[in-house]
Amino acid sequence: PSKKTRLTEKNDAVGGQPSLPKNSSDVATKKQSTTPKKDTKVPTPAKKKPRPSAKSETSGDQPSPSKTSSDLDPPMPSNVAKKKHSTTSNKEKAGKKPNTSTTTTTQPPTVNVKVHRVRHLDYIPSAVLAMASLDSHLAVSRQDGSIELYSTTSIPEYTHSKKITSHLFPLATVAGSKQAVAHSLAWVNNVLVAASPDGTLWSIPFVGRTRQLEARIPSGGGGVFDLATCLELPLVAGACQDGSVRFWQILDGKLQEPPLATLSTAGAPLMSIAWRCVQQLKDHAYKTQVFVGVADGTIRKYLFDFKIDGDNVQIVKHSADLRMTVESRGRRTPTKVWTMQALEDGTLATGNSLGQIQFWDTITGTLVQSIQQSEQGADVLKLVVNPSQTKLFASGVDSRVVCLERMTNTDTTWKFTTAHRPHTHDVKCMAIVQGYSKVNKHRLDTLVTAGIDTKLCTYVAAEFAKRRPQVYYPWPSQSPVSSSTAGTGQRLLSIHRGNQIELYRLDASLPSKQSSKSTSELIGEIALETTS
C-alpha cells in the first residue's frame, strides 16, 4: 500500500472503533478499495517448471485435476530455482556408483591351523633368592634353581616424551637343579659365581662360552651365606658357615680349587661380607679391606694386600684390624647383621635384625648414626647404594623399599626421604643396574627389587621419590610349550618343567562332523642335568 493508504487506515483506527473483518473476503474488499488506481502494469512472476520429485499436498478442498503442481506452489525467484536445481544435480552425481567392472578385489591369505589347548601345564612361578648386576646386565636366581639374565634399555616413557624410563629385557635362562639353589650371586668380570647354603659353588660364563653351569666345587667350610668381589681382582670371597673367609680364583671362567686363601674362624657363622679396594699401587698391587658380619653380634675388619702377576694372584699380607659390637637391646640372642655396604669415604653401612640401618666409622670402629628402618622393628635384609653413593636403598621383612639420602658423597649425615611398598612379602633382593639413556645420552641408574612374591619391580633411582615402580610379573619370557611336525610327520608337543622336558604325541580323532578333538600321549621325559 501507498503512504496515503496507510495514513487513512491509521485515522480510521484512531477516530472511532476499529472495525475488525469478519472473514477473509472483507479483508480482500477493503484492501481492494484502498489500493490506488494507477495505470501501472504489475509484473507477473514467471511460471516454475514442475519438479519431478515434488508432490502436491492437499488440505481441505481438493484441487481440480487440471491444475498442475506449478499452479499450486507459490512463486519462487529464479536464482533459488537454479540453486535447487544445481543441488539436485550434484546429489544425482554423488549417488552414482563407480564402475566396478575393471576393479579387482584381493582376498587375504588364509592358513589352515590346528590348535591344541594345553590344560596340564601347571606353571608355578618361583621366588627370587638373589640378584647381582654388572653394568647394564642383571642376574636373577630363583628357588627352582634357574638363573635368568636380563638387560636394561632406557627409552622414553611415551612417544615424544622427555620422561625417560628403563625396561628389563630377558636375554637367557639357565635351568638349574633343585638340589643346588643359588642364594648368593656375584660377578667376576663376565663370569657369574653362585653359592648355596649346602656348601657348593659354581660358575656360569655368559660370554664366550655356552650358557651352562660349570663344575660345582665344595666350599670346604660348610654353607656359603654371602659372596663379595673386588672389581680389580679376579677373585671372589665367601662368608662360610664355619666362621672363615675363603677366596677363590676365577680362571678361564671356572672356579679354581682349592681356595687361594682361608682366614681363621671367627667362632660363629658369617652372615654377610663386604669387600672394597682402598688403594692401587704399582706393579698390580692392591690394598683392600674386608668386613664380615658374624652371628655373635660383631663386625670384623680385615686388611689384605694382593699382587697380580699374569694369572698368578698372591696374598702379600693380611691381618685383623677391628672388632665392632652391635647392640642387642637386652635380648639374649645376639643381633644378626644380614647385609652391609662399604662406602668410598670409609663408612660401613649395615642392616641388622633389629630393623636398624647403622653407619660405622671404619677407622675408629665407632657408631656414627643409626636409623630405624621400620617402627615394627622388621629385619633389614638388603642394602644397596647408587654409583655416586648419595642414595642408600634398604629393604626387609616389612615389604617396604626405603631411600636414605645425603647431600654429597662426603657428608656423614643421612636422612630418610621416601618409601614404596610394591611387594606383598619379604624383599630380600636388590640391585642397581647402570645404563645410559638413548634420548639425551645421560646416565640412568635403575633399582631392581624382588622377593618371595616372585615379581620384579624397577625404579628410576634418580626419581625414586617422584615416580611409581614398574612391575614385571613372573611369566616366562619364552613359552614353555612348543610343537613341531618336522621330520617325523607326527605332531609332537614339548613342555619345559623346571629341570626336565616332557614330550607328547598328539593324535587327532574326529568322532563327529561338528566337533574335533585331539588327545596327547606321553612319549618320555628328558632330564636337564648340570655338570657335576
C-alpha positions as CSV (number, residue, x, y, z in Angstrom):
1,P,0.0,0.0,0.0
2,S,1.0,3.6,-0.6
3,K,1.7,6.2,2.1
4,K,-1.7,7.8,1.7
5,T,-3.4,4.4,2.2
6,R,-1.5,3.8,5.5
7,L,-2.5,7.2,6.8
8,T,-6.2,6.6,6.0
9,E,-6.1,3.3,7.9
10,K,-4.4,4.9,10.9
11,N,-7.1,7.7,11.0
12,D,-9.9,5.2,10.9
13,A,-8.3,3.3,13.9
14,V,-7.9,6.5,16.0
15,G,-11.2,8.3,15.2
16,G,-13.6,5.5,16.1
17,Q,-13.9,1.9,17.0
18,P,-11.8,-0.2,14.7
19,S,-14.0,-2.4,12.6
20,L,-12.5,-5.9,12.6
21,P,-13.0,-8.0,9.5
22,K,-15.3,-11.0,9.9
23,N,-13.8,-13.1,7.3
24,S,-11.1,-13.1,4.6
25,S,-13.5,-11.7,2.0
26,D,-13.9,-8.4,3.9
27,V,-10.1,-8.0,4.1
28,A,-9.8,-8.5,0.4
29,T,-12.5,-6.0,-0.3
30,K,-11.0,-3.4,2.0
31,K,-7.6,-3.8,0.5
32,Q,-9.0,-3.5,-2.9
33,S,-10.8,-0.3,-2.1
34,T,-7.8,1.3,-0.5
35,T,-5.4,0.4,-3.3
36,P,-4.7,3.4,-5.5
37,K,-5.7,3.1,-9.1
38,K,-2.8,3.6,-11.4
39,D,-2.2,2.6,-14.9
40,T,1.0,0.7,-14.0
41,K,1.4,-2.9,-15.0
42,V,2.2,-5.3,-12.3
43,P,4.8,-7.9,-13.4
44,T,3.6,-11.4,-13.1
45,P,6.1,-14.0,-11.8
46,A,7.4,-16.5,-14.2
47,K,5.9,-19.9,-14.1
48,K,8.1,-22.5,-12.5
49,K,8.7,-25.7,-14.2
50,P,7.3,-28.7,-12.4
51,R,9.8,-30.6,-10.2
52,P,9.9,-34.3,-10.8
53,S,10.2,-35.0,-7.0
54,A,7.6,-32.6,-5.8
55,K,4.2,-33.8,-4.8
56,S,1.0,-31.8,-4.3
57,E,-0.2,-31.6,-0.8
58,T,-4.0,-31.2,-0.3
59,S,-5.7,-29.8,2.8
60,G,-9.4,-29.1,2.8
61,D,-10.8,-28.7,-0.7
62,Q,-9.0,-30.9,-3.3
63,P,-7.7,-29.0,-6.3
64,S,-9.0,-29.9,-9.7
65,P,-7.1,-32.5,-11.7
66,S,-6.5,-30.0,-14.4
67,K,-4.2,-27.9,-12.2
68,T,-0.5,-28.8,-12.1
69,S,1.9,-28.6,-9.2
70,S,3.3,-25.3,-10.6
71,D,-0.1,-23.7,-10.2
72,L,-0.4,-24.8,-6.6
73,D,3.1,-23.8,-5.4
74,P,3.9,-20.1,-4.6
75,P,6.1,-18.2,-7.0
76,M,9.9,-18.7,-6.5
77,P,12.7,-16.5,-7.5
78,S,14.8,-17.7,-10.4
79,N,18.1,-17.7,-8.5
80,V,16.6,-20.0,-5.8
81,A,15.3,-22.3,-8.5
82,K,18.7,-22.5,-10.2
83,K,20.4,-23.2,-6.8
84,K,18.0,-26.1,-6.0
85,H,18.4,-27.5,-9.5
86,S,22.2,-27.5,-9.1
87,T,21.9,-29.2,-5.7
88,T,19.7,-31.9,-7.1
89,S,22.1,-32.5,-10.0
90,N,25.0,-32.8,-7.5
91,K,23.2,-35.3,-5.4
92,E,22.4,-37.3,-8.5
93,K,26.1,-37.2,-9.5
94,A,27.1,-38.2,-5.9
95,G,24.6,-41.1,-5.9
96,K,26.0,-42.7,-9.0
97,K,28.2,-45.7,-8.2
98,P,31.6,-46.0,-9.8
99,N,32.1,-48.6,-12.5
100,T,33.5,-51.6,-10.7
101,S,33.8,-53.8,-13.8
102,T,37.5,-53.0,-14.1
103,T,38.5,-53.1,-10.4
104,T,39.6,-56.4,-8.8
105,T,39.5,-57.2,-5.1
106,T,42.2,-59.4,-3.5
107,Q,41.3,-61.8,-0.7
108,P,43.6,-62.0,2.3
109,P,45.6,-65.3,2.5
110,T,44.3,-68.0,4.8
111,V,46.1,-70.7,6.7
112,N,44.7,-74.0,7.9
113,V,45.9,-74.2,11.6
114,K,45.3,-76.9,14.2
115,V,45.1,-75.5,17.7
116,H,45.8,-77.7,20.8
117,R,44.9,-76.4,24.2
118,V,47.2,-77.5,27.0
119,R,45.4,-77.8,30.3
120,H,48.0,-79.6,32.3
121,L,50.9,-77.0,32.2
122,D,50.5,-76.1,35.9
123,Y,53.1,-73.3,35.7
124,I,54.1,-72.2,39.2
125,P,56.4,-69.1,39.5
126,S,59.4,-69.3,41.9
127,A,60.5,-66.8,44.5
128,V,63.6,-64.7,43.9
129,L,66.5,-65.5,46.2
130,A,69.4,-63.5,44.9
131,M,70.4,-60.8,42.4
132,A,73.7,-59.4,41.1
133,S,74.3,-56.7,38.5
134,L,77.2,-55.9,36.1
135,D,76.9,-52.7,34.2
136,S,73.6,-53.0,32.3
137,H,73.1,-56.7,32.9
138,L,71.2,-58.3,35.8
139,A,71.3,-61.9,37.0
140,V,68.4,-63.3,39.0
141,S,68.3,-66.6,40.9
142,R,65.0,-68.3,41.6
143,Q,64.0,-71.0,44.1
144,D,63.6,-73.7,41.4
145,G,67.3,-73.5,40.7
146,S,67.1,-71.5,37.5
147,I,69.2,-68.4,36.8
148,E,67.9,-65.6,34.5
149,L,69.9,-62.9,32.7
150,Y,68.3,-59.5,31.9
151,S,69.4,-56.4,30.1
152,T,68.2,-52.9,30.7
153,T,67.4,-50.4,28.0
154,S,66.4,-46.7,28.6
155,I,63.6,-45.4,26.3
156,P,61.0,-42.6,26.6
157,E,58.0,-43.4,28.7
158,Y,55.7,-42.2,26.0
159,T,56.1,-41.2,22.4
160,H,57.9,-37.8,22.2
161,S,58.1,-37.7,26.0
162,K,61.1,-36.2,27.8
163,K,60.5,-38.5,30.8
164,I,62.9,-41.5,30.5
165,T,62.2,-44.9,31.9
166,S,64.1,-48.2,31.8
167,H,62.9,-51.6,30.8
168,L,64.1,-55.1,31.5
169,F,64.6,-57.5,28.6
170,P,65.3,-61.2,29.2
171,L,68.4,-62.5,27.4
172,A,68.9,-66.1,28.7
173,T,67.7,-68.6,31.2
174,V,69.9,-71.4,32.6
175,A,67.9,-74.3,34.1
176,G,69.4,-75.3,37.4
177,S,68.8,-78.1,39.8
178,K,66.6,-78.0,42.9
179,Q,69.4,-79.7,44.8
180,A,71.7,-76.7,44.3
181,V,69.8,-73.4,44.6
182,A,71.8,-70.2,44.4
183,H,71.3,-68.0,47.5
184,S,74.2,-65.7,46.7
185,L,75.4,-64.3,43.3
186,A,78.5,-62.2,42.4
187,W,80.1,-61.1,39.1
188,V,83.8,-61.6,38.4
189,N,84.4,-59.8,35.1
190,N,81.9,-61.6,32.7
191,V,81.6,-64.8,34.9
192,L,78.7,-65.2,37.3
193,V,79.6,-67.1,40.5
194,A,76.8,-68.7,42.5
195,A,76.8,-70.2,46.0
196,S,74.4,-72.3,48.0
197,P,73.9,-72.9,51.8
198,D,74.5,-76.6,51.1
199,G,78.3,-75.7,50.8
200,T,78.7,-75.8,47.0
201,L,79.8,-73.1,44.5
202,W,79.6,-73.0,40.7
203,S,80.1,-70.5,37.9
204,I,78.3,-69.6,34.7
205,P,80.3,-67.9,31.9
206,F,77.8,-65.9,29.9
207,V,80.3,-64.6,27.3
208,G,82.5,-66.6,25.0
209,R,81.0,-70.0,26.1
210,T,77.8,-71.9,26.1
211,R,75.5,-70.8,28.9
212,Q,75.7,-73.8,31.2
213,L,76.7,-74.4,34.8
214,E,80.3,-75.3,35.2
215,A,81.5,-77.9,37.6
216,R,80.4,-77.5,41.2
217,I,83.0,-77.4,43.9
218,P,82.7,-77.7,47.6
219,S,83.5,-74.7,49.8
220,G,85.3,-76.7,52.5
221,G,83.7,-74.5,55.2
222,G,80.1,-75.6,55.1
223,G,77.4,-73.4,53.7
224,V,78.2,-70.1,51.9
225,F,75.8,-67.4,53.0
226,D,77.2,-64.4,51.1
227,L,79.6,-63.5,48.3
228,A,81.7,-60.4,47.6
229,T,84.0,-59.3,44.8
230,C,86.6,-56.6,44.2
231,L,86.3,-55.4,40.6
232,E,90.1,-55.0,40.2
233,L,90.8,-58.7,41.2
234,P,89.8,-62.0,39.6
235,L,88.7,-63.3,43.0
236,V,85.5,-64.0,44.9
237,A,85.3,-64.0,48.7
238,G,82.8,-66.1,50.5
239,A,81.3,-65.9,54.1
240,C,81.3,-69.5,55.2
241,Q,79.3,-71.3,57.9
242,D,82.4,-72.3,59.9
243,G,83.2,-68.6,60.5
244,S,86.0,-68.3,58.0
245,V,86.5,-66.2,54.9
246,R,87.7,-68.1,51.8
247,F,89.0,-66.7,48.5
248,W,88.6,-68.5,45.2
249,Q,90.3,-67.5,41.9
250,I,88.4,-67.4,38.6
251,L,90.5,-68.7,35.7
252,D,89.1,-69.3,32.2
253,G,85.6,-68.9,33.5
254,K,85.9,-71.6,36.2
255,L,86.4,-71.7,39.9
256,Q,89.8,-72.9,40.9
257,E,90.1,-75.5,43.6
258,P,91.4,-75.4,46.4
259,P,90.8,-71.9,47.7
260,L,93.5,-69.3,47.3
261,A,93.4,-68.4,51.0
262,T,91.4,-69.2,54.1
263,L,91.2,-67.0,57.2
264,S,90.9,-68.4,60.7
265,T,87.4,-68.9,62.0
266,A,85.6,-66.1,63.9
267,G,83.9,-68.6,66.2
268,A,80.4,-68.2,64.7
269,P,78.9,-68.4,61.2
270,L,79.5,-65.4,58.9
271,M,76.2,-63.9,57.8
272,S,77.4,-61.1,55.4
273,I,80.5,-59.8,53.8
274,A,81.7,-56.6,52.1
275,W,85.0,-56.0,50.2
276,R,86.4,-52.8,48.8
277,C,89.7,-51.7,47.3
278,V,91.4,-48.9,49.2
279,Q,94.5,-48.2,47.1
280,Q,96.0,-49.4,43.9
281,L,99.8,-49.5,44.0
282,K,102.4,-50.1,41.3
283,D,103.2,-53.5,39.7
284,H,99.5,-54.5,40.1
285,A,99.4,-54.4,43.8
286,Y,96.2,-53.6,45.7
287,K,95.4,-52.7,49.3
288,T,91.9,-53.9,50.3
289,Q,89.5,-54.1,53.3
290,V,87.2,-57.0,54.1
291,F,84.2,-56.6,56.5
292,V,82.2,-59.5,57.8
293,G,79.1,-59.7,59.9
294,V,79.4,-62.5,62.5
295,A,76.4,-64.3,64.0
296,D,77.7,-63.5,67.5
297,G,76.6,-59.8,67.0
298,T,80.0,-58.4,66.0
299,I,81.5,-56.9,62.9
300,R,85.1,-57.8,62.0
301,K,87.5,-55.9,59.7
302,Y,90.5,-57.5,57.9
303,L,93.3,-56.0,55.8
304,F,94.5,-57.7,52.7
305,D,97.3,-56.9,50.2
306,F,97.2,-58.6,46.9
307,K,99.6,-58.8,43.9
308,I,98.7,-60.0,40.4
309,D,101.4,-61.4,38.1
310,G,99.6,-62.6,35.0
311,D,97.3,-65.5,36.0
312,N,99.0,-65.8,39.3
313,V,97.4,-64.0,42.3
314,Q,99.3,-63.8,45.6
315,I,98.4,-62.5,49.1
316,V,101.3,-60.4,50.2
317,K,99.9,-59.6,53.7
318,H,96.8,-59.9,55.8
319,S,95.8,-59.0,59.3
320,A,92.7,-58.5,61.6
321,D,92.2,-54.8,62.3
322,L,88.9,-54.0,64.1
323,R,86.0,-55.6,66.0
324,M,82.8,-53.7,66.4
325,T,79.9,-54.9,68.6
326,V,76.2,-54.4,67.6
327,E,73.8,-53.6,70.5
328,S,71.2,-56.3,71.4
329,R,68.8,-54.1,73.5
330,G,68.9,-56.5,76.3
331,R,67.9,-59.6,74.3
332,R,69.5,-62.9,75.0
333,T,70.1,-63.6,71.3
334,P,72.8,-61.5,69.6
335,T,71.9,-59.1,66.8
336,K,72.4,-60.5,63.3
337,V,74.0,-58.3,60.6
338,W,72.2,-59.5,57.5
339,T,73.7,-57.1,55.0
340,M,76.4,-54.4,54.6
341,Q,77.9,-52.0,52.2
342,A,81.4,-50.5,52.3
343,L,81.4,-46.9,51.0
344,E,84.3,-45.0,49.5
345,D,84.5,-42.4,52.3
346,G,85.4,-45.1,54.8
347,T,81.9,-45.6,56.1
348,L,80.4,-49.0,56.6
349,A,76.5,-49.2,56.3
350,T,74.9,-52.3,57.9
351,G,71.4,-53.6,58.3
352,N,70.5,-55.9,61.2
353,S,67.8,-58.0,62.8
354,L,66.5,-55.1,64.9
355,G,65.4,-53.1,61.9
356,Q,68.2,-50.6,62.1
357,I,70.4,-49.1,59.4
358,Q,73.7,-48.2,61.1
359,F,76.7,-46.3,59.8
360,W,80.1,-47.1,61.2
361,D,83.5,-45.3,61.1
362,T,85.8,-48.0,59.9
363,I,88.9,-46.2,61.1
364,T,88.0,-45.8,64.7
365,G,85.3,-48.6,64.8
366,T,82.6,-46.3,66.3
367,L,78.9,-45.9,65.5
368,V,78.2,-42.7,63.7
369,Q,74.5,-42.8,63.0
370,S,71.6,-45.2,63.5
371,I,68.2,-45.0,61.7
372,Q,65.2,-47.2,62.4
373,Q,64.0,-48.6,59.1
374,S,60.5,-49.6,60.4
375,E,58.5,-48.9,63.5
376,Q,57.8,-52.6,63.9
377,G,61.5,-53.5,64.0
378,A,61.4,-55.7,60.9
379,D,64.7,-57.1,59.9
380,V,66.7,-55.3,57.2
381,L,67.7,-57.9,54.7
382,K,69.4,-55.9,51.9
383,L,71.3,-52.7,51.3
384,V,72.4,-51.2,48.0
385,V,74.0,-47.8,47.2
386,N,73.9,-45.9,43.9
387,P,77.2,-45.3,42.0
388,S,77.5,-41.7,43.2
389,Q,76.9,-43.0,46.8
390,T,74.5,-40.3,47.7
391,K,71.5,-42.6,48.0
392,L,71.1,-45.8,50.0
393,F,68.2,-48.1,49.5
394,A,67.1,-50.6,52.1
395,S,64.5,-53.4,52.2
396,G,63.5,-56.2,54.5
397,V,60.7,-58.2,56.1
398,D,58.2,-55.4,56.2
399,S,58.0,-55.5,52.3
400,R,59.0,-51.8,52.1
401,V,61.7,-50.2,50.0
402,V,63.1,-47.1,51.7
403,C,65.5,-44.5,50.5
404,L,68.1,-42.6,52.5
405,E,69.9,-39.6,51.1
406,R,72.8,-37.3,51.8
407,M,73.9,-34.0,50.2
408,T,77.3,-35.1,49.0
409,N,79.3,-38.3,49.0
410,T,81.5,-36.9,51.8
411,D,78.6,-35.9,54.1
412,T,78.3,-38.1,57.2
413,T,74.6,-37.4,57.9
414,W,71.9,-39.5,56.2
415,K,68.2,-38.7,56.1
416,F,65.1,-40.7,55.4
417,T,63.3,-39.4,52.3
418,T,60.7,-41.7,51.0
419,A,59.5,-45.3,50.8
420,H,57.5,-47.6,48.4
421,R,55.6,-50.8,49.1
422,P,55.1,-52.5,45.8
423,H,55.7,-56.0,47.2
424,T,53.5,-58.2,49.4
425,H,56.1,-60.2,51.2
426,D,59.8,-60.0,52.2
427,V,62.0,-58.1,49.9
428,K,65.4,-59.8,50.2
429,C,67.0,-59.0,46.8
430,M,68.0,-55.6,45.4
431,A,70.5,-54.4,42.8
432,I,71.5,-51.2,41.0
433,V,71.7,-51.6,37.2
434,Q,73.7,-49.0,35.4
435,G,72.6,-47.7,32.0
436,Y,72.6,-44.8,29.6
437,S,69.6,-43.0,28.0
438,K,69.4,-43.2,24.2
439,V,67.5,-39.9,24.2
440,N,69.8,-37.5,25.9
441,K,72.9,-39.7,26.4
442,H,72.8,-39.3,30.1
443,R,73.5,-41.9,32.7
444,L,70.3,-43.6,34.1
445,D,70.6,-45.9,37.1
446,T,67.8,-48.4,37.7
447,L,66.9,-50.0,41.0
448,V,65.5,-53.6,40.8
449,T,63.8,-55.2,43.8
450,A,62.4,-58.7,44.2
451,G,61.5,-61.3,46.8
452,I,59.1,-64.0,47.8
453,D,56.2,-62.7,45.8
454,T,58.1,-63.7,42.6
455,K,57.8,-60.4,40.7
456,L,60.4,-57.9,39.7
457,C,60.0,-54.1,40.3
458,T,62.1,-51.4,38.7
459,Y,62.6,-47.8,39.8
460,V,64.5,-44.9,38.3
461,A,67.0,-44.3,41.1
462,A,67.3,-40.5,40.4
463,E,63.5,-40.1,40.7
464,F,62.7,-42.6,43.4
465,A,60.5,-40.1,45.3
466,K,58.6,-38.9,42.3
467,R,57.6,-41.9,40.2
468,R,56.0,-45.2,41.0
469,P,57.8,-48.5,40.2
470,Q,57.2,-50.6,37.2
471,V,56.2,-54.2,37.9
472,Y,57.2,-57.3,35.9
473,Y,55.1,-60.3,36.7
474,P,56.9,-63.7,36.7
475,W,55.5,-65.2,33.4
476,P,58.4,-66.7,31.5
477,S,59.8,-64.7,28.6
478,Q,59.7,-67.7,26.3
479,S,56.7,-70.1,26.3
480,P,57.4,-73.4,28.0
481,V,55.2,-75.1,25.4
482,S,56.3,-75.8,21.8
483,S,55.2,-78.1,19.0
484,S,56.8,-79.5,15.8
485,T,56.0,-81.8,12.9
486,A,59.3,-81.6,11.1
487,G,61.0,-84.9,10.1
488,T,58.5,-87.3,11.8
489,G,55.3,-86.4,10.1
490,Q,53.6,-86.5,13.6
491,R,52.6,-83.7,15.8
492,L,54.9,-83.5,18.8
493,L,54.5,-81.3,21.8
494,S,57.1,-80.4,24.4
495,I,56.6,-78.9,27.8
496,H,59.5,-77.5,29.8
497,R,59.1,-78.1,33.6
498,G,61.9,-76.9,35.7
499,N,64.9,-79.1,35.0
500,Q,63.1,-81.6,32.7
501,I,61.3,-81.6,29.3
502,E,58.2,-83.7,28.6
503,L,57.5,-85.0,25.1
504,Y,53.9,-85.7,23.9
505,R,52.5,-87.2,20.7
506,L,49.2,-85.5,19.5
507,D,46.8,-87.8,17.7
508,A,43.7,-86.2,16.1
509,S,40.4,-88.1,16.1
510,L,37.1,-86.9,14.5
511,P,34.2,-88.5,16.4
512,S,31.6,-86.4,14.6
513,K,31.4,-83.8,11.9
514,Q,30.5,-81.0,14.2
515,S,33.5,-81.2,16.6
516,S,37.1,-82.3,16.5
517,K,39.3,-83.4,19.5
518,S,43.0,-84.1,19.9
519,T,44.5,-86.4,22.5
520,S,48.0,-86.4,23.8
521,E,50.2,-89.3,24.7
522,L,53.3,-89.0,26.9
523,I,56.4,-90.3,25.0
524,G,59.1,-89.7,27.5
525,E,60.9,-87.2,29.7
526,I,64.3,-85.6,29.2
527,A,66.2,-84.6,32.3
528,L,68.3,-81.5,32.3
529,E,71.3,-82.4,34.4
530,T,74.1,-80.0,35.4
531,T,77.7,-80.9,35.2
532,S,78.9,-82.4,38.4
